[in-house]
Amino acid sequence: MNIPIVNLQALIALAFFAAALFVARIVANIYRGKWPGASWMVLYLRALLGFLLAGAVLLGYYSFAGVDVISRYLS
């Protein structure tokens, strides 16, 4: 199975975005008080959310542009 690297980038961007939605749900539930958690945990999860969203946007942008940004780090 030979998947083009740009399509793999788009798939990874979608996975990052799905993970960001999951983390956002966790942050919202902790912030509302439905789940236990401290304020430092919310801060940590929001930082993680920022990195996930940045990765999703960057990989998605480059995959739509057709630029390969991950293969130079794999070889």
PyMOL CGO cylinders between C-alpha atoms (Angstrom):
from pymol import cmd
from pymol.cgo import CYLINDER

trace = [
    CYLINDER, 0.00, 0.00, 0.00, 1.64, 3.18, -1.20, 0.3, 1, 1, 1, 1, 1, 1,
    CYLINDER, 1.64, 3.18, -1.20, -0.04, 6.32, 0.16, 0.3, 1, 1, 1, 1, 1, 1,
    CYLINDER, -0.04, 6.32, 0.16, 1.21, 9.67, -1.18, 0.3, 1, 1, 1, 1, 1, 1,
    CYLINDER, 1.21, 9.67, -1.18, 2.93, 11.65, 1.56, 0.3, 1, 1, 1, 1, 1, 1,
    CYLINDER, 2.93, 11.65, 1.56, 0.67, 14.69, 1.07, 0.3, 1, 1, 1, 1, 1, 1,
    CYLINDER, 0.67, 14.69, 1.07, -2.39, 12.52, 1.72, 0.3, 1, 1, 1, 1, 1, 1,
    CYLINDER, -2.39, 12.52, 1.72, -0.70, 11.14, 4.82, 0.3, 1, 1, 1, 1, 1, 1,
    CYLINDER, -0.70, 11.14, 4.82, -0.12, 14.71, 6.01, 0.3, 1, 1, 1, 1, 1, 1,
    CYLINDER, -0.12, 14.71, 6.01, -3.81, 15.47, 5.54, 0.3, 1, 1, 1, 1, 1, 1,
    CYLINDER, -3.81, 15.47, 5.54, -4.74, 12.34, 7.49, 0.3, 1, 1, 1, 1, 1, 1,
    CYLINDER, -4.74, 12.34, 7.49, -2.42, 13.33, 10.34, 0.3, 1, 1, 1, 1, 1, 1,
    CYLINDER, -2.42, 13.33, 10.34, -3.90, 16.84, 10.31, 0.3, 1, 1, 1, 1, 1, 1,
    CYLINDER, -3.90, 16.84, 10.31, -7.39, 15.35, 10.66, 0.3, 1, 1, 1, 1, 1, 1,
    CYLINDER, -7.39, 15.35, 10.66, -6.18, 13.17, 13.53, 0.3, 1, 1, 1, 1, 1, 1,
    CYLINDER, -6.18, 13.17, 13.53, -4.68, 16.22, 15.27, 0.3, 1, 1, 1, 1, 1, 1,
    CYLINDER, -4.68, 16.22, 15.27, -7.95, 18.09, 14.82, 0.3, 1, 1, 1, 1, 1, 1,
    CYLINDER, -7.95, 18.09, 14.82, -9.97, 15.19, 16.24, 0.3, 1, 1, 1, 1, 1, 1,
    CYLINDER, -9.97, 15.19, 16.24, -7.59, 15.00, 19.20, 0.3, 1, 1, 1, 1, 1, 1,
    CYLINDER, -7.59, 15.00, 19.20, -7.98, 18.76, 19.70, 0.3, 1, 1, 1, 1, 1, 1,
    CYLINDER, -7.98, 18.76, 19.70, -11.77, 18.37, 19.81, 0.3, 1, 1, 1, 1, 1, 1,
    CYLINDER, -11.77, 18.37, 19.81, -11.39, 15.60, 22.39, 0.3, 1, 1, 1, 1, 1, 1,
    CYLINDER, -11.39, 15.60, 22.39, -9.06, 17.72, 24.56, 0.3, 1, 1, 1, 1, 1, 1,
    CYLINDER, -9.06, 17.72, 24.56, -11.41, 20.71, 24.26, 0.3, 1, 1, 1, 1, 1, 1,
    CYLINDER, -11.41, 20.71, 24.26, -14.26, 18.54, 25.56, 0.3, 1, 1, 1, 1, 1, 1,
    CYLINDER, -14.26, 18.54, 25.56, -12.11, 17.47, 28.50, 0.3, 1, 1, 1, 1, 1, 1,
    CYLINDER, -12.11, 17.47, 28.50, -11.18, 21.08, 29.29, 0.3, 1, 1, 1, 1, 1, 1,
    CYLINDER, -11.18, 21.08, 29.29, -14.80, 22.19, 29.15, 0.3, 1, 1, 1, 1, 1, 1,
    CYLINDER, -14.80, 22.19, 29.15, -15.94, 19.40, 31.47, 0.3, 1, 1, 1, 1, 1, 1,
    CYLINDER, -15.94, 19.40, 31.47, -13.21, 20.14, 34.00, 0.3, 1, 1, 1, 1, 1, 1,
    CYLINDER, -13.21, 20.14, 34.00, -13.86, 23.89, 33.83, 0.3, 1, 1, 1, 1, 1, 1,
    CYLINDER, -13.86, 23.89, 33.83, -17.61, 23.42, 34.41, 0.3, 1, 1, 1, 1, 1, 1,
    CYLINDER, -17.61, 23.42, 34.41, -16.97, 21.16, 37.37, 0.3, 1, 1, 1, 1, 1, 1,
    CYLINDER, -16.97, 21.16, 37.37, -18.42, 17.98, 35.87, 0.3, 1, 1, 1, 1, 1, 1,
    CYLINDER, -18.42, 17.98, 35.87, -15.05, 16.23, 36.15, 0.3, 1, 1, 1, 1, 1, 1,
    CYLINDER, -15.05, 16.23, 36.15, -12.48, 16.65, 38.91, 0.3, 1, 1, 1, 1, 1, 1,
    CYLINDER, -12.48, 16.65, 38.91, -9.36, 18.61, 38.13, 0.3, 1, 1, 1, 1, 1, 1,
    CYLINDER, -9.36, 18.61, 38.13, -7.19, 21.46, 39.24, 0.3, 1, 1, 1, 1, 1, 1,
    CYLINDER, -7.19, 21.46, 39.24, -6.52, 24.79, 37.59, 0.3, 1, 1, 1, 1, 1, 1,
    CYLINDER, -6.52, 24.79, 37.59, -3.00, 23.70, 36.61, 0.3, 1, 1, 1, 1, 1, 1,
    CYLINDER, -3.00, 23.70, 36.61, -4.50, 20.74, 34.78, 0.3, 1, 1, 1, 1, 1, 1,
    CYLINDER, -4.50, 20.74, 34.78, -6.77, 23.04, 32.77, 0.3, 1, 1, 1, 1, 1, 1,
    CYLINDER, -6.77, 23.04, 32.77, -3.77, 25.21, 31.92, 0.3, 1, 1, 1, 1, 1, 1,
    CYLINDER, -3.77, 25.21, 31.92, -1.76, 22.18, 30.79, 0.3, 1, 1, 1, 1, 1, 1,
    CYLINDER, -1.76, 22.18, 30.79, -4.63, 20.87, 28.67, 0.3, 1, 1, 1, 1, 1, 1,
    CYLINDER, -4.63, 20.87, 28.67, -5.17, 24.27, 27.07, 0.3, 1, 1, 1, 1, 1, 1,
    CYLINDER, -5.17, 24.27, 27.07, -1.49, 24.40, 26.12, 0.3, 1, 1, 1, 1, 1, 1,
    CYLINDER, -1.49, 24.40, 26.12, -1.81, 20.91, 24.65, 0.3, 1, 1, 1, 1, 1, 1,
    CYLINDER, -1.81, 20.91, 24.65, -4.90, 22.07, 22.79, 0.3, 1, 1, 1, 1, 1, 1,
    CYLINDER, -4.90, 22.07, 22.79, -2.97, 24.96, 21.29, 0.3, 1, 1, 1, 1, 1, 1,
    CYLINDER, -2.97, 24.96, 21.29, -0.19, 22.70, 20.05, 0.3, 1, 1, 1, 1, 1, 1,
    CYLINDER, -0.19, 22.70, 20.05, -2.67, 20.23, 18.57, 0.3, 1, 1, 1, 1, 1, 1,
    CYLINDER, -2.67, 20.23, 18.57, -4.55, 22.98, 16.75, 0.3, 1, 1, 1, 1, 1, 1,
    CYLINDER, -4.55, 22.98, 16.75, -1.32, 24.53, 15.47, 0.3, 1, 1, 1, 1, 1, 1,
    CYLINDER, -1.32, 24.53, 15.47, -0.16, 21.17, 14.16, 0.3, 1, 1, 1, 1, 1, 1,
    CYLINDER, -0.16, 21.17, 14.16, -3.51, 20.51, 12.50, 0.3, 1, 1, 1, 1, 1, 1,
    CYLINDER, -3.51, 20.51, 12.50, -3.57, 23.90, 10.81, 0.3, 1, 1, 1, 1, 1, 1,
    CYLINDER, -3.57, 23.90, 10.81, 0.04, 23.69, 9.65, 0.3, 1, 1, 1, 1, 1, 1,
    CYLINDER, 0.04, 23.69, 9.65, -0.19, 20.16, 8.27, 0.3, 1, 1, 1, 1, 1, 1,
    CYLINDER, -0.19, 20.16, 8.27, -3.56, 20.87, 6.69, 0.3, 1, 1, 1, 1, 1, 1,
    CYLINDER, -3.56, 20.87, 6.69, -2.32, 24.03, 5.03, 0.3, 1, 1, 1, 1, 1, 1,
    CYLINDER, -2.32, 24.03, 5.03, 0.77, 22.35, 3.63, 0.3, 1, 1, 1, 1, 1, 1,
    CYLINDER, 0.77, 22.35, 3.63, -1.17, 19.32, 2.44, 0.3, 1, 1, 1, 1, 1, 1,
    CYLINDER, -1.17, 19.32, 2.44, -3.61, 21.55, 0.54, 0.3, 1, 1, 1, 1, 1, 1,
    CYLINDER, -3.61, 21.55, 0.54, -0.66, 23.42, -0.94, 0.3, 1, 1, 1, 1, 1, 1,
    CYLINDER, -0.66, 23.42, -0.94, 0.95, 20.13, -1.95, 0.3, 1, 1, 1, 1, 1, 1,
    CYLINDER, 0.95, 20.13, -1.95, 4.12, 20.73, 0.04, 0.3, 1, 1, 1, 1, 1, 1,
    CYLINDER, 4.12, 20.73, 0.04, 5.75, 17.77, 1.74, 0.3, 1, 1, 1, 1, 1, 1,
    CYLINDER, 5.75, 17.77, 1.74, 6.95, 18.80, 5.20, 0.3, 1, 1, 1, 1, 1, 1,
    CYLINDER, 6.95, 18.80, 5.20, 7.24, 15.50, 7.07, 0.3, 1, 1, 1, 1, 1, 1,
    CYLINDER, 7.24, 15.50, 7.07, 9.28, 13.27, 4.76, 0.3, 1, 1, 1, 1, 1, 1,
    CYLINDER, 9.28, 13.27, 4.76, 12.49, 15.25, 5.23, 0.3, 1, 1, 1, 1, 1, 1,
    CYLINDER, 12.49, 15.25, 5.23, 12.39, 14.25, 8.91, 0.3, 1, 1, 1, 1, 1, 1,
    CYLINDER, 12.39, 14.25, 8.91, 11.63, 10.59, 8.21, 0.3, 1, 1, 1, 1, 1, 1,
    CYLINDER, 11.63, 10.59, 8.21, 14.70, 9.81, 6.12, 0.3, 1, 1, 1, 1, 1, 1,
]
cmd.load_cgo(trace, "trace")
